[in-house]
Amino acid sequence: MIDPCVLKNMKLSLRTLLIVPFVLQVVGITSLVGYLSYRSTQQAIADLAQQLTTETGYHITEKLNSYLETAHQINGLQRAAIESGAISLDDPDQLHRFLIQQHQHLPTIKTLGFGGPDGTFLTSHRIGRADFEAGITLLDPMDVPFEAGRSNPNDPSQFNLYAIDQTGHLQRQVETITNLDVRQRLWYQQAVSTRQPGWTEPFQLGRTNLLTKYLGNENYTGNHGRALISALKLCN
């Protein structure tokens, strides 16, 4: 005769044998569904991130191309003005006024400049807070948003900086920079050697931690045989 206690233990073991596999299946299926859901969510996030990165890169490239193309168009307008006789290389004052007035309508351009084979160097520079704090200019942009520069006709290596008024006329002289011959500048030499418009590689601006690059373009004045290099500067 079988002991009743043994029968009771057998019943418990049978119940366990029936329940445990069921529980394991439920736990396994739940874990698998959770894992697949997690992987699906991670993949969706990765796909979304890739899509956003691609779209952002496209918009940045589109904006940058438009920005750089604008610079080429500005240099083209300058060349057209010279070739049409609207401005003359023989009149540095007129040339400088044209440069300054043109620059006031170009908010995305940091600096416009002209350099000539005789060392003539004319600039219009948009002053920023970073320029003032880095010591590039002595003018506070809150007071004077632009400064103009021009080389000394008697000594092209001397470059004088001026404050300008709202109409673009030179006012007080602010500073004189020595040993600055435009013919030794990278953008000037590149434009002369290539005889093609082109951007320089980014380079450090003087003693500052700012990066800059120039777009140089060689302009001619028909039968005069003289060349003038126009330049636009992009600066952080």
Summary of the structure (lengths in Angstrom):
residues: 236
radius of gyration: 35.2
end to end distance: 98.5
largest distance: 130.9
contacts: 641
relative contact order: 0.11
helix: 48%
strand: 25%
